[in-house]
Amino acid sequence: MNRKTANIDLVKLLFYILKHVWLVILCAAIGAGFMYWRTAYRMRDTYTASGTMYVYNANPNMVNYGYTNTSDLSSAVKLLDTYTVVVKSNKVLDVVVERLLPDYPNITVGAIAGSLSMGSVSDTGVTRVRCTTDDPQKSADICNAVLDVAPNEIIRVVGAGNIEIIDYATPPRSPDGRGTTRQAMTGALAGAVVAAGILTLIFLLNQKVDDTKELTDNYKLPVLATIKRDKEENEDPGKFMLNENSPMDVIESYAKLRMNLLYTLVDKDKHTVIVTSAISGEGKSTIAANLAISVAMSGKRVLLVDADMRRACQHDVFHYDDKYKGLSDVLVGSCAWRDVVLSSNQTTMNILPAGSLPPNPAELLDSPAMHTLLTELEAAYDLVLLDVPPINIVADPLALSAWVAGGLFVVRQGYSDHRDIRRALNQAEMTGLNLLGFVFYGENLRQGGYYSRRYYYGKYGKYYGNYYKRYDSNRYDTRGKTSRESMDDQEKGKKEK
């Protein structure tokens, strides 16, 4: 039951980032704009002055370090790093500071070292010394002071024969280019990387179930069906009950769930099934109601029991009075179940409301009276479906473990959490509740291929329209009436005809 966290699905991660590519683009745009603004309006102008010198290497010991000839130009090029270290040494810079202090009282060794750079001129033996500051004259003065002081120290350390100054530095006439385009591109790249990193972190920390593969890879229970959820379902659950206007793929999904469920019950003595989930809001009541309708459409007798006595909601789905007596009243002995069972638009489907709010729902569900009631209901119906509370919320589903054939576990896409699922499955395992499988309920399901939506409507739309027209032609709207009242109304209707 434990989720595998060691393996990262790189393909899914890529699609996740592409799905949120707008965030990457937004961060890239912000980064580019910030760096452009910073470079164009907040950075001070800098000026770079440069001078050149040539070092005649006359140290025969350099041959031992891989140099082929003491007068070879490549010797000077390879010694460039050494020259740089010598020039930026405190011994050289201290002398430079002394020379510049009269004109620049606040100058320091660290400031000079940070402003200096050295490089070879076109891979020749000529070395260029550069100095970059916010003052053109200051840049030239520092560069020239270094050119005057450094040669003696280089000759002493490296053992060079002589150093010739080729060009002294002159104050630059214009500031250095700011490179706004390059800085903007750097900012855009940095913003995109940050956004991708944040999305990757969110992806790795996300524990929500996104597809059925996560269920099959991490848990032993099978996925009995995948059902499309309407995005507006929270507005009025009754609008999304199976009927002649329901999408064909939704009808077929419930048909698949019905057949898989009935198949699992073939070798079981009981045919009472609970419909539950880990937490509230995952769609278990809608699944239970539509599954009951689907079973009734197949011609089997089915009873939907609203066993969530704490927070009954089937009255919102089927639009009957929530004050009707029901399950709780039957269990305390105040009425018989046959007197409070309601009819639906399906002739072979009945509904047992939750009834009055009792103080001890879990105790009632675990009582001998519940066992007796389920025995009677199973004798009267081919399938009994119990809409019960979520496992992680209350103990009501677990109290029914001994009285039912098993349970359907509803998982909602992008809503159900693996941690909640594991906790619920562990509790079910400890109490002996036999969970038959998952029902995956989501808005963004991948449907395609042969049985795509186009195929449903293009090939089978006419068939289903005629089927529903024929199936519902002799129906009566008996919502809000008991089964006995419904039967009386149907008999009256036949006589009038």
Buried (B, 14 or more C-beta within 10 A) or exposed (E): EEBEEEEEEEEBBEEBBEEBEEBBBBBBBBBBBBBBBBBEEEEEEBBBBBBBBBBBBBBEEBEEEEBEEBEBBBBBBBBBEBBBEBBBBEEBBEBBBEBBEEEBEEBEBEBBBEBBBBEBBEEEBBBBBBBBBEBBBBBBBBBBBBBBBBBEBBBEBBBBEEBEBEEBBBBBEEEEEBEBEEBBBBBBBBBBBBBBEBBBEEBEEEEEBBBBEBBEEBBEBEBBBBBBBBEEBEEEBEEBBBEEEBBBBBBBBBBBBBBBBBEBBEEBEBBBBBBBBBBBEBBBBBBBBBBBBBBBBBEBBBBBBBBBBBBBBBBBBBEBEBEBBBBBBBBBEEEEBEEBBBBBBBBBBBBBBBBBEBEEBBBBBBBEBBBEBBEBBBEEBBBBBBBBBBBBBBBBBBBBBEBBBBBBBBBBBEBBBBEBBBBBBEBBEEBEBBBBBBBBBBEEBEBEEEBEEEBBBEEBEEEBEEBBEEBEEEEBEBBBBBBEEBEEBBEEEEEEE
